[in-house]
Amino acid sequence: MKKKLVMLLLGTSLLLAACGGGDEASDGNTTTAGGDAEKIIQQNCIGCHGDNLQGRSGKDLTGVGDRYSREEIIDILVNGKGSMPKMLGEADAEIVTDWLIENK
């Protein structure tokens, strides 16, 4: 029983660590990857959303621009939603949002 509990806690910790980093988001005035959406996504999104953003522990982002407005996507990236933590500052969120709408 203790082994199962320890494994559950370890697995949960790893999952949260992979999706974490929200506290280190940019302040909204700077970008973390020089304005390159794909680098920002590699650093912040694929851990939970998968290499092709097809979904993993995080939701599938394919067609996200059809489900949410630009402003809603930015708000989710900056403030988090549900189990998704705050991930990006305003500037990075705008860059990633524009990329998601154009490419996914």
C-alpha positions as CSV (number, residue, x, y, z in Angstrom):
1,M,0.0,0.0,0.0
2,K,2.8,2.4,0.9
3,K,4.6,1.7,-2.4
4,K,1.4,2.6,-4.4
5,L,1.0,5.8,-2.4
6,V,4.7,6.8,-2.9
7,M,4.5,6.0,-6.7
8,L,1.3,8.0,-7.0
9,L,2.9,11.0,-5.2
10,L,6.0,10.7,-7.3
11,G,4.1,10.5,-10.5
12,T,1.9,13.5,-9.6
13,S,5.0,15.5,-8.6
14,L,6.6,14.7,-12.0
15,L,3.5,15.7,-13.9
16,L,3.2,19.0,-12.0
17,A,6.9,19.7,-12.5
18,A,6.5,19.2,-16.3
19,C,3.6,21.6,-16.5
20,G,4.9,24.0,-13.9
21,G,7.0,27.1,-14.5
22,G,4.0,29.5,-14.2
23,D,5.7,31.4,-11.4
24,E,8.7,32.1,-13.7
25,A,6.6,33.5,-16.5
26,S,7.8,36.7,-18.0
27,D,6.5,40.0,-16.6
28,G,4.5,40.7,-19.7
29,N,7.0,43.2,-21.1
30,T,9.7,40.8,-22.2
31,T,9.8,37.5,-24.1
32,T,11.5,34.4,-22.9
33,A,12.6,33.2,-26.3
34,G,13.3,36.3,-28.2
35,G,9.8,36.4,-29.7
36,D,10.1,33.0,-31.4
37,A,6.7,31.3,-30.8
38,E,8.1,27.8,-31.5
39,K,10.8,28.2,-28.9
40,I,8.3,29.5,-26.4
41,I,6.1,26.5,-27.1
42,Q,9.0,24.1,-26.8
43,Q,10.0,25.6,-23.4
44,N,6.5,25.8,-21.9
45,C,3.8,23.8,-23.7
46,I,5.0,20.4,-25.1
47,G,5.5,18.9,-21.7
48,C,1.7,18.7,-21.1
49,H,0.3,19.2,-24.6
50,G,2.6,16.9,-26.5
51,D,5.3,17.4,-29.2
52,N,2.6,18.2,-31.8
53,L,0.3,19.9,-29.3
54,Q,-2.0,16.9,-29.9
55,G,-2.7,16.6,-26.2
56,R,-1.1,14.5,-23.4
57,S,-1.9,15.4,-19.8
58,G,-2.9,18.8,-21.2
59,K,-5.7,19.3,-23.8
60,D,-5.3,18.9,-27.5
61,L,-4.6,22.3,-29.0
62,T,-5.5,21.4,-32.5
63,G,-8.1,23.9,-33.7
64,V,-7.8,25.9,-30.5
65,G,-8.4,29.1,-32.5
66,D,-11.8,27.8,-33.6
67,R,-12.8,27.1,-29.9
68,Y,-11.5,30.3,-28.3
69,S,-11.1,33.9,-29.4
70,R,-7.6,35.5,-29.5
71,E,-8.3,37.3,-26.2
72,E,-9.5,34.1,-24.5
73,I,-6.4,32.2,-25.5
74,I,-4.1,35.0,-24.2
75,D,-6.1,35.1,-20.9
76,I,-5.7,31.3,-20.5
77,L,-1.9,31.5,-21.1
78,V,-1.4,34.5,-18.8
79,N,-3.8,33.5,-16.0
80,G,-4.3,29.8,-16.3
81,K,-7.6,27.9,-16.4
82,G,-8.7,24.8,-14.6
83,S,-5.7,22.5,-14.1
84,M,-3.5,24.7,-16.4
85,P,-1.3,27.0,-14.4
86,K,-0.3,30.5,-15.3
87,M,2.3,30.0,-18.0
88,L,3.4,33.1,-19.9
89,G,3.6,36.9,-19.6
90,E,1.5,39.0,-21.8
91,A,4.1,39.5,-24.6
92,D,4.8,35.8,-24.9
93,A,1.1,34.9,-24.7
94,E,0.4,37.2,-27.7
95,I,3.2,35.6,-29.7
96,V,2.1,32.1,-28.9
97,T,-1.6,32.9,-29.5
98,D,-1.0,34.3,-32.9
99,W,1.1,31.2,-33.8
100,L,-1.6,28.8,-32.5
101,I,-4.3,30.5,-34.5
102,E,-2.3,30.5,-37.7
103,N,-0.8,27.0,-37.3
104,K,-3.2,24.8,-35.2
